[in-house]
């Protein structure tokens, strides 16, 4: 897993600065509301959060997390080896993934996607160097991170990325990584995350240099562990408990 935090920290600082700057333009007190308007507001009941058919399916699968019904959201279900990108609560992209081996499991977490790093290099952990003989890999087609990685603001150095071993997506059992998530449809995910066409992603990769592009809007990413999960046809399927999880959600 690469040490990418220094590459993304400037974007977090820019985001904080932008928030502080915009806050100076916002009134500290709301405008006064007249008596008729106040009475009308008081009489209006708060609207319930809108749901979607897919979010209802997730709840029926036992996934109770608060997924917003608007905006972009990414959910990775570990036992089904699948990523689903949601736009306004409905799937717009599905992808096979490779997750962590039982010895190095992918954790359950929720974080925000910070930026996409193109043509990344890769530095193995000291454990990988000592026990697996791995070494630093420069950017290029043989890099384990492939052509792009999706940085998250978590503290465990877990992230999503492309891969140079695309043949692994053809396997039925895909718990094969050191903990990070390899995404088969990385190119399509990058285009959706940045709000551009896939040809624009090709142009970004073609630059050849290593650089990061911040995502233009907040995209939460949830890594979940549910042995019951809806497939592309809307059927709730059961999957093996790959980690022998003590709280696995099964029928």
Steps between C-alpha positions, in 0.01 A plus 500: 500500500645828397570798719285757321402736781750769414357514149146556621549721804519823293152434370367459852664827598355671193158364592527636854617836368212514252253421774639774722499749214141423403392518863602865505236567229216333690290706744553393859129544572205404278283778360199598705179311429164675531214361708303351205809332358598369844153352551514329161842355573386372840197331340710318236604152619859396427525283190627145545825410323426361155592136443547297183427143400869413519546651845200297614671189359814577699296533818333167428851355462582617852705806405367773726752777437375848415547527123388840368219486241668776301854548371774246440582205726718191456438173681742205492363172633789277599337151488348556154823656364303785350497879482181693430503874423174673589365819348202638691453165672498283186783290348670655198818290498586151623846348506670183613766561763785314667505537880740405777602144574371348827849557643492867397128579493341811359348688796148633523512879489338811360713783364496772236674476167761774498658490156602274215871457448604418146810295410579427865819347626483227766703451815444168684481490877804378697313173565454445126867571437612267777260211443412517131809659346297780344662828404422852385324519165510811281194613302419292197302205367667255740418703810279307749274807530446512126442842349293661777420484869208645693621655824278488809526718810518199733785433742576144398663555162214317332403618154353391166720459193551364153727196456746343260357153576164531327475124450416465870155646439410181317534295818196406705683547832670841501630546855857540377640842596685645798185686606444768237231465234590438136225623267436342161310802367752753634490711184119531509507569875754779450290660226185486714679633807647798314191562287683460169493263203716189500701646212601781735632239743706349218649844433583545868679165506677576173680796658730241657590705807381427852243752618175518695163647406260583785143376463261793438238391753475298817491127426467273801641149466375219723676165530245259645485131586164343418454141387161603362515758222282593199629403158460695176148354454378618839509153654648468850770235472698314767881494493767302689628642827853543367645636827296278738363829626340482848228746398450385142153577373360179362165331462 
